[in-house]
Amino acid sequence: MSLKKTLSILMLITVLLLTACGNQSGTAQKTDGVDVDLSKMGGAVVYGKVYDMVNNGANYEGQVVRMAGVVNEIPVTQRGVQVDTLYSCVIFDATKCCSQGIEFVLPEGTAYPAVGTEVVVQGVWNNYQLYGIDRYRLLDAKIL
């Protein structure tokens, strides 16, 4: 088993153990109206949580998520022609070797920060399909 795979498994186990020690009532505790605050998590824990969110997105549908990271642009092309631009907040793990971008959508008419800008973004988790591919994003997002 590769070192990267072993570390990924260990991080996931750590996240599962940490979440098992939390609120036992079966409901998530909200802080400032936020269901999942990735901006306050350490690198190893945030990696495991984002991994879970990406792979089990339906479990987070409608939840308010806050994250800290770096803005990235993703061009959407059809037949070689750019038809749209998606924006994501790239979140790094503890060693900054692995990253995951979570798309966010600001209100219409709001300017997006420049690529590479460090931001804290908050919005409502939404699952959708783009060209038949399951995706996820934060809707009604705002830069804090």
N, C-alpha and C positions, 0 to 999 in steps of 0.2 A: 504494500500500500504506500502511495506517495506521501511525502511529508505534508504537502498542501491538503490532500484529502484527509489525512489524520488530524491536522489542525482544524479543518472545517468541522469534522465530527466532534472534536473536543469542544469547540466553541458552541455548537448547537446543543450539546449536552449541558454545558454551563448555563446557557440561556434557559433551557428547560428546568434545570434545578433552581435557578433564581426565580423563575416565574412561579414555581410550585411553592415557594416560601412566601409569596405575597398574600394578597387579600383572599381569604378563604370563603367569602360569601358567594362566589361564583360570578360576581359582577366586577367590571373594571373600575378602578378608582380614577376619577377625573381630577386633573389639576388645571385650574383656570379654563375649564371647558374643553380640555384636550384629552382625548382617549389614549393616544400613543405619542409620547414625547421623546423622539429619537435624539433631540438636541441635548438632552441631559444624560444620555447613556455613554459609557466608555466604548472605545473602539471594538473590543472583542464582543461585547454584549450587543452593540448596535448591528454588527455584522450578522449575528445570529437572528436578531429580530427582523431585519430587512429581508434576510433569506426566507424566513417564515412568511412575511407579508407578501413577498413576490410569488412564493409557491402555494400559498393558501389565501389568496387575495379575497375570496368570498367571505372569509371570517372577519375581515376588516371593513367590509362595505358599509358606507355611511359614517364611519368613525372619523373624528377630527384628529389629524396627524400633524405634528410639528417636527421639522427636521432642519439640521444645519449642514451646509455643504457648499459646493461650488457650482455656479451656473454653467450649463452646457447647452449648446444648440444641436438639434438633430434635424437635418433636412429630410423632407419626405418627397420622394420622386416617383413619378409615373412615366414609364417609357423614356427615361433619361431627362425628364423635365421636372424641375423642382416645383411642387404644387403647394407646399406648406412647410412650416418650421415648427417643430415641437421644442419645448424647453424642459430641461430636467435639472434637478438638484443632485449632484453627484456626492455620495456619502462614502467616505473612506473608512477602512477598518483600522485597527490599532497600528499595524505596520505599514499602512498606506500601499500595500501590494494589491489589495483587492478592493474594488469599488463597485457600487451599484447606483445607477441613476434612477430617480423617481421623477416621472413627468409631473409638471404642475401647470395649471391654466389660470392666469390672472384675469380679472374682469376685463371685458372688452374696452379698448381705449387706453388701458394701462400699459406703460412702456416696460419692457422686460429689462432687467439689468444686463450689463455686458457679460459676455462669456468670460469665465474665470473669476467673476466677482464672488466673494464669500457672502452667503446669505443665510438667514433663517426664514423658512417658508412654512406657512400653516394653511391647511385646506382640508377638504372632505374627501376621504378615500373613495375612489370610484373604479370599478372594473368595466372594461369595454373591449370591443374588438376593432382592430385596424387591419384591413385586408385579410380578414379571417384569422388573425392572430390575437390570442388573449393578451390584453395589456392592462395596465393600471395607471392611475394618475390622481393628483389632488385637484379637485374642482373648487371653485370659489376661493382660490388661493390668495394669500396676501403675503407680502414681504414684511417681516417684523423688524 
